[in-house]
Amino acid sequence: MKKLLLLCLLLFSSINTYAAEFNHSDWDGLLKKHVITIGMGEVTQLDYAAMATDRPVLKAYLASLSAINMESFESWSKAEQLAFLINAYNAWTVELVLTAYPDIESIKELGSLFQSPWKKSFILLLGKTRSLDDIEHGFIRAEGRYENPYIHFAVNCASIGCPPLLAEAYSADLLTSQLKKSTAHFLSDRNRNRLEGDRLKVSSIFKWYSEDFEHGWKGIHSLSDLFILFSDALELSNTDVERLQAGQIEIEYLDYDWRLNDKKKL
């Protein structure tokens, strides 16, 4: 009987460990320490110089991500998986920048004539060496996996034109509110999204990934649906919303600013 009880306890412990939520506290601490929030959060900068001094902590966190195998990952909830992938993408993007910092003005400099930095395979994740594109397009945007268009305002490409890097790690229990907050923050930035007369000038992100806003997620079947849903963030009046619904407002895409989202030098 005692042996049976001990076996049950060990099995229960093993199951709990296997299903335990991944610990993103190191990444959360780095973000809280080094992300500089401007305004209400619609813009953030990263203090890469200070982050470089904490690079051992970053590397330890990346190693913990690499230690997760596909079987464990697939046992998690969808929210847990998505938070893991977003954090992994953002953390490895920062690590990529730090490989050349401070001699870098844009992440695009880390690519080559034949390969963009997003296609470089340097990330050990879920049992394979992968690229940032593999994480974003092979997992986060993969058809039938999550299909949440708000992810485009969570993954950060280390550029001024990107949605702001959230000053905290994404987590399963807060994921819904965090993604909604990130989306609202991005659409609140008038440098990247603004109404001018009969033209709604928005980030090129909406041109590149327009198909992701047509799947009907949360009732969003088009870019206009998204903009109406976040009309407060865009500061659209009721009349503006009616005009947008009637197709009387043209959507125009702004040039993307690829300069590094580094802390401004004073």
Summary of the structure (lengths in Angstrom):
residues: 266
radius of gyration: 20.4
end to end distance: 70.6
largest distance: 78.4
contacts: 773
relative contact order: 0.13
helix: 50%
strand: 12%
